[in-house]
Amino acid sequence: MNPRDQHANGTGSTADSAAPPKRSDAERNRGRIIAAARTVFGRDGLNASMASVARETGVGIATLFRHFPNKEELVVAVFADRMEAYAQATAEALADPDPWNGFTGYIEEVCAMQAADRGFADILTMSFPGAQALEALRAQAYQCFLELIGRAKDSGQLRKDFTSRDLVLLLMANAGVLGATGDAAPDAWRRLVAWMIQSFQAPARGPLPDPPEDAALYEAMRRASHGVSSPETGKRR
């Protein structure tokens, strides 16, 4: 129905005056949901249910699903800015004139980002093929990280057999440590990261087993996100 039809039916004034508050209420509710989800996912990780997000927001589960039909859409909305910061961190690391400092500083920063937000710790070890904006930022960060690896190897400070897949394994390990230690030992992850950085440094102390293939690692990340991507995730809990 266009405005001309509304006025002809004598309903134009009421509809026009009622529409803006409805849009405003919807925007406020959406913002409240995202803020609450940020709190819940940051505290409990992505295994937190949609019901727990609804409780934190103070809305009914039906209202939550009207705004976000599935958990993956909510996750994307919550962590878009975190992924932007993740991609920006690689660009800043490349600006460091010292290749080793840039490389190690980036690893420390990303692991600290995981430690600060349980949900983001999960995001970095999962893949969301349907979330194009999120995956584009991940791809951007990946390309910059490849440059960081090349610079650090050329400087002679990074062992030659290091690959980008080793960062994925480190992030998976760090997420596991964070999940296991929680607030009982909140800084335990720092020791893990320090150990790993020292093991990356040249000269190598000895040979390593082959890293997993790219396709295998991607499949592992995709499987990890399966529960989040399911449209029913959270409805049953």
FINU-859146 format. One record per residue (C-alpha): x, y, z; residue number from 1; residue in one letter. Coordinates in nm, 4 decimals. Each point is the difference from the previous one (the first is absolute). Layout:
N
<atom east="X" north="Y" up="Z" i="NUM" aa="A"/>
...
//
This chain:
237
<atom east="0.0000" north="0.0000" up="0.0000" i="1" aa="M"/>
<atom east="0.1428" north="0.3387" up="-0.0941" i="2" aa="N"/>
<atom east="-0.0600" north="0.3321" up="0.1870" i="3" aa="P"/>
<atom east="-0.2721" north="0.0995" up="-0.2469" i="4" aa="R"/>
<atom east="-0.1985" north="-0.3145" up="0.0835" i="5" aa="D"/>
<atom east="0.0435" north="0.0601" up="0.3729" i="6" aa="Q"/>
<atom east="-0.1404" north="0.3534" up="-0.0177" i="7" aa="H"/>
<atom east="-0.2865" north="-0.1151" up="-0.2203" i="8" aa="A"/>
<atom east="-0.0966" north="-0.2504" up="0.2694" i="9" aa="N"/>
<atom east="0.0325" north="0.2592" up="0.2737" i="10" aa="G"/>
<atom east="0.2776" north="-0.1958" up="0.1698" i="11" aa="T"/>
<atom east="0.3050" north="0.1950" up="-0.1102" i="12" aa="G"/>
<atom east="0.0346" north="0.2190" up="0.3079" i="13" aa="S"/>
<atom east="-0.0192" north="-0.2863" up="0.2497" i="14" aa="T"/>
<atom east="0.2353" north="-0.2282" up="-0.1935" i="15" aa="A"/>
<atom east="0.2534" north="0.2752" up="-0.0605" i="16" aa="D"/>
<atom east="0.0109" north="0.1013" up="0.3640" i="17" aa="S"/>
<atom east="0.0143" north="-0.3584" up="0.1262" i="18" aa="A"/>
<atom east="0.2723" north="-0.1336" up="-0.2305" i="19" aa="A"/>
<atom east="0.3049" north="0.1936" up="0.1319" i="20" aa="P"/>
<atom east="-0.0453" north="-0.1088" up="0.3645" i="21" aa="P"/>
<atom east="-0.0322" north="-0.3617" up="-0.1135" i="22" aa="K"/>
<atom east="0.3234" north="0.0243" up="-0.1962" i="23" aa="R"/>
<atom east="0.1658" north="0.1745" up="0.2926" i="24" aa="S"/>
<atom east="-0.1160" north="-0.2698" up="0.2427" i="25" aa="D"/>
<atom east="0.1255" north="-0.2712" up="-0.2329" i="26" aa="A"/>
<atom east="0.3400" north="0.1665" up="-0.0287" i="27" aa="E"/>
<atom east="0.0246" north="0.0370" up="0.3768" i="28" aa="R"/>
<atom east="-0.0934" north="-0.3640" up="0.0538" i="29" aa="N"/>
<atom east="0.2550" north="-0.1112" up="-0.2585" i="30" aa="R"/>
<atom east="0.2700" north="0.2067" up="0.1684" i="31" aa="G"/>
<atom east="-0.0915" north="-0.1403" up="0.3424" i="32" aa="R"/>
<atom east="0.0144" north="-0.3549" up="-0.1331" i="33" aa="I"/>
<atom east="0.3441" north="0.0522" up="-0.1546" i="34" aa="I"/>
<atom east="0.1330" north="0.1572" up="0.3198" i="35" aa="A"/>
<atom east="-0.1397" north="-0.2843" up="0.2112" i="36" aa="A"/>
<atom east="0.1364" north="-0.2636" up="-0.2388" i="37" aa="A"/>
<atom east="0.3422" north="0.1646" up="0.0174" i="38" aa="R"/>
<atom east="-0.0097" north="-0.0417" up="0.3780" i="39" aa="T"/>
<atom east="-0.1269" north="-0.3588" up="-0.0081" i="40" aa="V"/>
<atom east="0.2318" north="-0.1234" up="-0.2774" i="41" aa="F"/>
<atom east="0.2966" north="0.1841" up="0.1502" i="42" aa="G"/>
<atom east="-0.0607" north="-0.1703" up="0.3343" i="43" aa="R"/>
<atom east="-0.1200" north="-0.3458" up="-0.1060" i="44" aa="D"/>
<atom east="0.1261" north="-0.0429" up="-0.3569" i="45" aa="G"/>
<atom east="-0.2067" north="-0.0874" up="-0.3034" i="46" aa="L"/>
<atom east="-0.1508" north="-0.3061" up="0.1688" i="47" aa="N"/>
<atom east="-0.2253" north="0.2400" up="0.1904" i="48" aa="A"/>
<atom east="-0.3637" north="-0.0484" up="-0.1009" i="49" aa="S"/>
<atom east="-0.2270" north="0.2490" up="-0.1711" i="50" aa="M"/>
<atom east="-0.2266" north="-0.0314" up="0.3039" i="51" aa="A"/>
<atom east="0.2787" north="0.1313" up="0.2230" i="52" aa="S"/>
<atom east="0.0431" north="0.2986" up="-0.2330" i="53" aa="V"/>
<atom east="-0.3747" north="0.0677" up="0.0174" i="54" aa="A"/>
<atom east="0.0120" north="-0.0104" up="0.3817" i="55" aa="R"/>
<atom east="0.2983" north="0.2359" up="0.0078" i="56" aa="E"/>
<atom east="-0.1827" north="0.2381" up="-0.2330" i="57" aa="T"/>
<atom east="-0.3267" north="-0.0187" up="0.1896" i="58" aa="G"/>
<atom east="-0.2072" north="-0.0977" up="-0.3036" i="59" aa="V"/>
<atom east="-0.1925" north="-0.3106" up="-0.0956" i="60" aa="G"/>
<atom east="0.1631" north="-0.2634" up="-0.2180" i="61" aa="I"/>
<atom east="-0.2509" north="0.0772" up="-0.2773" i="62" aa="A"/>
<atom east="0.1159" north="0.3624" up="-0.0077" i="63" aa="T"/>
<atom east="0.3605" north="-0.1147" up="-0.0223" i="64" aa="L"/>
<atom east="-0.0715" north="-0.2290" up="-0.2953" i="65" aa="F"/>
<atom east="-0.1956" north="0.2715" up="-0.1796" i="66" aa="R"/>
<atom east="0.3172" north="0.2077" up="-0.0085" i="67" aa="H"/>
<atom east="0.2439" north="-0.2884" up="-0.0483" i="68" aa="F"/>
<atom east="-0.1608" north="-0.3117" up="-0.1548" i="69" aa="P"/>
<atom east="0.3040" north="-0.2118" up="0.0851" i="70" aa="N"/>
<atom east="0.3009" north="0.0121" up="0.2245" i="71" aa="K"/>
<atom east="0.2506" north="0.0509" up="-0.2807" i="72" aa="E"/>
<atom east="-0.1612" north="0.3302" up="-0.0994" i="73" aa="E"/>
<atom east="0.0249" north="0.1205" up="0.3597" i="74" aa="L"/>
<atom east="0.3619" north="-0.1121" up="0.0258" i="75" aa="V"/>
<atom east="0.0885" north="0.1913" up="-0.3175" i="76" aa="V"/>
<atom east="-0.1683" north="0.3159" up="0.1289" i="77" aa="A"/>
<atom east="0.1763" north="-0.0243" up="0.3356" i="78" aa="V"/>
<atom east="0.3509" north="-0.0694" up="-0.1267" i="79" aa="F"/>
<atom east="0.0228" north="0.2067" up="-0.3186" i="80" aa="A"/>
<atom east="0.1944" north="0.2746" up="0.1776" i="81" aa="D"/>
<atom east="0.2275" north="-0.2542" up="0.1702" i="82" aa="R"/>
<atom east="0.0883" north="-0.1479" up="-0.3383" i="83" aa="M"/>
<atom east="0.0756" north="0.3486" up="-0.1309" i="84" aa="E"/>
<atom east="0.2390" north="0.0518" up="0.2922" i="85" aa="A"/>
<atom east="0.1544" north="-0.3406" up="-0.0725" i="86" aa="Y"/>
<atom east="0.0635" north="0.0970" up="-0.3624" i="87" aa="A"/>
<atom east="0.1320" north="0.3410" up="0.1044" i="88" aa="Q"/>
<atom east="0.2472" north="-0.1649" up="0.2382" i="89" aa="A"/>
<atom east="0.1793" north="-0.1663" up="-0.2924" i="90" aa="T"/>
<atom east="0.0302" north="0.3305" up="-0.1844" i="91" aa="A"/>
<atom east="0.1487" north="0.1641" up="0.3091" i="92" aa="E"/>
<atom east="0.2429" north="-0.2895" up="0.0456" i="93" aa="A"/>
<atom east="0.1220" north="0.0409" up="-0.3584" i="94" aa="L"/>
<atom east="0.0761" north="0.3658" up="0.0763" i="95" aa="A"/>
<atom east="0.2527" north="-0.1038" up="0.2677" i="96" aa="D"/>
<atom east="0.3501" north="0.0515" up="-0.1436" i="97" aa="P"/>
<atom east="0.1254" north="-0.3032" up="0.1950" i="98" aa="D"/>
<atom east="-0.1398" north="-0.3147" up="-0.1698" i="99" aa="P"/>
<atom east="0.0352" north="-0.2189" up="0.3094" i="100" aa="W"/>
<atom east="-0.1636" north="0.2548" up="0.2301" i="101" aa="N"/>
<atom east="-0.2812" north="0.0407" up="-0.2495" i="102" aa="G"/>
<atom east="-0.0496" north="-0.3753" up="-0.0257" i="103" aa="F"/>
<atom east="0.0132" north="-0.0786" up="0.3737" i="104" aa="T"/>
<atom east="-0.1915" north="0.3141" up="0.0950" i="105" aa="G"/>
<atom east="-0.2834" north="-0.1044" up="-0.2294" i="106" aa="Y"/>
<atom east="-0.0176" north="-0.3498" up="0.1486" i="107" aa="I"/>
<atom east="-0.0036" north="0.1409" up="0.3533" i="108" aa="E"/>
<atom east="-0.2698" north="0.2539" up="-0.0879" i="109" aa="E"/>
<atom east="-0.2300" north="-0.2530" up="-0.1655" i="110" aa="V"/>
<atom east="0.0355" north="-0.2447" up="0.2880" i="111" aa="C"/>
<atom east="-0.0745" north="0.2853" up="0.2418" i="112" aa="A"/>
<atom east="-0.3147" north="0.0756" up="-0.2023" i="113" aa="M"/>
<atom east="-0.1010" north="-0.3621" up="0.0489" i="114" aa="Q"/>
<atom east="0.0660" north="0.0237" up="0.3742" i="115" aa="A"/>
<atom east="-0.2133" north="0.3132" up="0.0302" i="116" aa="A"/>
<atom east="-0.3016" north="-0.1548" up="-0.1703" i="117" aa="D"/>
<atom east="-0.0920" north="-0.3694" up="0.0167" i="118" aa="R"/>
<atom east="-0.2334" north="0.0384" up="-0.2961" i="119" aa="G"/>
<atom east="0.2704" north="0.1516" up="-0.2150" i="120" aa="F"/>
<atom east="0.2365" north="-0.2778" up="0.1055" i="121" aa="A"/>
<atom east="-0.2501" north="-0.2386" up="-0.1579" i="122" aa="D"/>
<atom east="-0.0521" north="0.2160" up="-0.3110" i="123" aa="I"/>
<atom east="0.3686" north="-0.0173" up="-0.0906" i="124" aa="L"/>
<atom east="-0.0055" north="-0.3799" up="-0.0011" i="125" aa="T"/>
<atom east="-0.3182" north="-0.0337" up="-0.2076" i="126" aa="M"/>
<atom east="-0.1036" north="0.0713" up="-0.3562" i="127" aa="S"/>
<atom east="-0.3333" north="0.1492" up="-0.1089" i="128" aa="F"/>
<atom east="-0.0248" north="-0.0457" up="-0.3782" i="129" aa="P"/>
<atom east="-0.3390" north="0.1717" up="-0.0136" i="130" aa="G"/>
<atom east="0.1241" north="0.3147" up="0.1758" i="131" aa="A"/>
<atom east="0.1744" north="0.1683" up="-0.2915" i="132" aa="Q"/>
<atom east="0.0978" north="0.3230" up="0.1784" i="133" aa="A"/>
<atom east="0.1500" north="-0.1908" up="0.2929" i="134" aa="L"/>
<atom east="0.1918" north="-0.2388" up="-0.2241" i="135" aa="E"/>
<atom east="0.1258" north="0.2870" up="-0.2186" i="136" aa="A"/>
<atom east="0.1589" north="0.1583" up="0.3070" i="137" aa="L"/>
<atom east="0.1499" north="-0.3359" up="0.0956" i="138" aa="R"/>
<atom east="0.1451" north="-0.0334" up="-0.3518" i="139" aa="A"/>
<atom east="0.1412" north="0.3519" up="0.0194" i="140" aa="Q"/>
<atom east="0.1700" north="-0.0777" up="0.3299" i="141" aa="A"/>
<atom east="0.1316" north="-0.3274" up="-0.1418" i="142" aa="Y"/>
<atom east="0.1662" north="0.1698" up="-0.2983" i="143" aa="Q"/>
<atom east="0.1681" north="0.2525" up="0.2271" i="144" aa="C"/>
<atom east="0.1162" north="-0.2788" up="0.2296" i="145" aa="F"/>
<atom east="0.1639" north="-0.1738" up="-0.2953" i="146" aa="L"/>
<atom east="0.1990" north="0.3197" up="-0.0524" i="147" aa="E"/>
<atom east="0.0954" north="0.0044" up="0.3677" i="148" aa="L"/>
<atom east="0.1263" north="-0.3565" up="-0.0301" i="149" aa="I"/>
<atom east="0.2040" north="0.0824" up="-0.3088" i="150" aa="G"/>
<atom east="0.1617" north="0.3048" up="0.1610" i="151" aa="R"/>
<atom east="0.0841" north="-0.1884" up="0.3196" i="152" aa="A"/>
<atom east="0.1528" north="-0.2885" up="-0.1951" i="153" aa="K"/>
<atom east="0.2012" north="0.2356" up="-0.2203" i="154" aa="D"/>
<atom east="0.1391" north="0.1624" up="0.3140" i="155" aa="S"/>
<atom east="0.1309" north="-0.3403" up="0.1094" i="156" aa="G"/>
<atom east="-0.1925" north="0.0067" up="0.3277" i="157" aa="Q"/>
<atom east="-0.2938" north="-0.2274" up="-0.0858" i="158" aa="L"/>
<atom east="0.0652" north="-0.3680" up="-0.0619" i="159" aa="R"/>
<atom east="-0.0373" north="-0.0966" up="-0.3651" i="160" aa="K"/>
<atom east="-0.2563" north="-0.2744" up="0.0554" i="161" aa="D"/>
<atom east="-0.2525" north="0.2291" up="0.1700" i="162" aa="F"/>
<atom east="-0.3276" north="0.0247" up="-0.1956" i="163" aa="T"/>
<atom east="-0.3194" north="0.2020" up="0.0367" i="164" aa="S"/>
<atom east="-0.1683" north="-0.3205" up="0.1175" i="165" aa="R"/>
<atom east="0.2137" north="0.0140" up="0.3126" i="166" aa="D"/>
<atom east="-0.1794" north="0.3193" up="0.1020" i="167" aa="L"/>
<atom east="-0.3362" north="-0.1753" up="-0.0348" i="168" aa="V"/>
<atom east="0.1259" north="-0.2829" up="0.2202" i="169" aa="L"/>
<atom east="0.1256" north="0.2527" up="0.2558" i="170" aa="L"/>
<atom east="-0.3364" north="0.1784" up="0.0053" i="171" aa="L"/>
<atom east="-0.1774" north="-0.3330" up="0.0468" i="172" aa="M"/>
<atom east="0.2357" north="-0.0901" up="0.2839" i="173" aa="A"/>
<atom east="-0.0396" north="0.3421" up="0.1595" i="174" aa="N"/>
<atom east="-0.3796" north="-0.0250" up="-0.0201" i="175" aa="A"/>
<atom east="0.0228" north="-0.3362" up="0.1734" i="176" aa="G"/>
<atom east="0.2192" north="0.1354" up="0.2794" i="177" aa="V"/>
<atom east="-0.2310" north="0.2981" up="0.0486" i="178" aa="L"/>
<atom east="-0.3039" north="-0.2266" up="0.0172" i="179" aa="G"/>
<atom east="0.1658" north="-0.2371" up="0.2466" i="180" aa="A"/>
<atom east="0.1554" north="0.2565" up="0.2359" i="181" aa="T"/>
<atom east="-0.2682" north="0.2713" up="-0.0032" i="182" aa="G"/>
<atom east="0.0169" north="0.2395" up="0.2928" i="183" aa="D"/>
<atom east="0.1849" north="-0.2590" up="0.2115" i="184" aa="A"/>
<atom east="0.3273" north="0.0709" up="-0.1836" i="185" aa="A"/>
<atom east="-0.0810" north="0.2911" up="-0.2332" i="186" aa="P"/>
<atom east="0.3598" north="0.0631" up="-0.1074" i="187" aa="D"/>
<atom east="0.0987" north="-0.3606" up="-0.0752" i="188" aa="A"/>
<atom east="-0.0364" north="0.0676" up="-0.3723" i="189" aa="W"/>
<atom east="0.2947" north="0.2419" up="0.0129" i="190" aa="R"/>
<atom east="0.2403" north="-0.2831" up="0.0840" i="191" aa="R"/>
<atom east="-0.1322" north="-0.2126" up="-0.2851" i="192" aa="L"/>
<atom east="0.0455" north="0.2854" up="-0.2472" i="193" aa="V"/>
<atom east="0.3505" north="0.0780" up="0.1271" i="194" aa="A"/>
<atom east="0.0992" north="-0.3662" up="-0.0366" i="195" aa="W"/>
<atom east="-0.1356" north="-0.0121" up="-0.3523" i="196" aa="M"/>
<atom east="0.1691" north="0.3219" up="-0.1112" i="197" aa="I"/>
<atom east="0.3338" north="-0.1301" up="0.1266" i="198" aa="Q"/>
<atom east="-0.0556" north="-0.3237" up="-0.1921" i="199" aa="S"/>
<atom east="-0.0633" north="0.1990" up="-0.3194" i="200" aa="F"/>
<atom east="0.3332" north="0.1802" up="0.0204" i="201" aa="Q"/>
<atom east="0.2982" north="-0.0966" up="-0.2147" i="202" aa="A"/>
<atom east="0.2139" north="-0.1981" up="0.0105" i="203" aa="P"/>
<atom east="-0.2324" north="-0.3001" up="0.0172" i="204" aa="A"/>
<atom east="0.0845" north="-0.2488" up="0.2749" i="205" aa="R"/>
<atom east="-0.1063" north="-0.2922" up="-0.2131" i="206" aa="G"/>
<atom east="-0.2415" north="-0.1134" up="-0.2719" i="207" aa="P"/>
<atom east="-0.3772" north="0.0078" up="0.0459" i="208" aa="L"/>
<atom east="-0.2761" north="-0.2322" up="-0.1179" i="209" aa="P"/>
<atom east="-0.1766" north="0.1233" up="-0.3116" i="210" aa="D"/>
<atom east="-0.2752" north="0.2562" up="0.0647" i="211" aa="P"/>
<atom east="-0.3597" north="-0.0917" up="-0.0846" i="212" aa="P"/>
<atom east="-0.1091" north="0.0734" up="-0.3541" i="213" aa="E"/>
<atom east="-0.1842" north="0.3273" up="-0.0595" i="214" aa="D"/>
<atom east="-0.3163" north="-0.1850" up="-0.1000" i="215" aa="A"/>
<atom east="0.0089" north="-0.2154" up="0.3129" i="216" aa="A"/>
<atom east="0.0483" north="0.2977" up="0.2279" i="217" aa="L"/>
<atom east="-0.2801" north="0.1908" up="-0.1717" i="218" aa="Y"/>
<atom east="-0.2292" north="-0.2994" up="0.0433" i="219" aa="E"/>
<atom east="0.0822" north="-0.0083" up="0.3701" i="220" aa="A"/>
<atom east="-0.0901" north="0.3686" up="0.0305" i="221" aa="M"/>
<atom east="-0.3205" north="-0.0515" up="-0.1983" i="222" aa="R"/>
<atom east="-0.1039" north="-0.2905" up="0.2216" i="223" aa="R"/>
<atom east="0.0682" north="0.2054" up="0.3112" i="224" aa="A"/>
<atom east="-0.2453" north="0.2629" up="-0.1229" i="225" aa="S"/>
<atom east="-0.2710" north="-0.2520" up="-0.0890" i="226" aa="H"/>
<atom east="-0.1894" north="0.0365" up="0.3260" i="227" aa="G"/>
<atom east="0.0086" north="0.3784" up="-0.0256" i="228" aa="V"/>
<atom east="-0.1171" north="-0.0037" up="-0.3608" i="229" aa="S"/>
<atom east="-0.2967" north="-0.2289" up="0.0639" i="230" aa="S"/>
<atom east="-0.3264" north="0.1999" up="-0.0098" i="231" aa="P"/>
<atom east="-0.1285" north="-0.2045" up="0.2911" i="232" aa="E"/>
<atom east="0.2985" north="0.0727" up="0.2260" i="233" aa="T"/>
<atom east="-0.1245" north="0.1614" up="0.3175" i="234" aa="G"/>
<atom east="-0.3701" north="-0.0726" up="-0.0654" i="235" aa="K"/>
<atom east="0.0239" north="-0.3373" up="0.1669" i="236" aa="R"/>
<atom east="0.1860" north="0.1241" up="0.3051" i="237" aa="R"/>
//
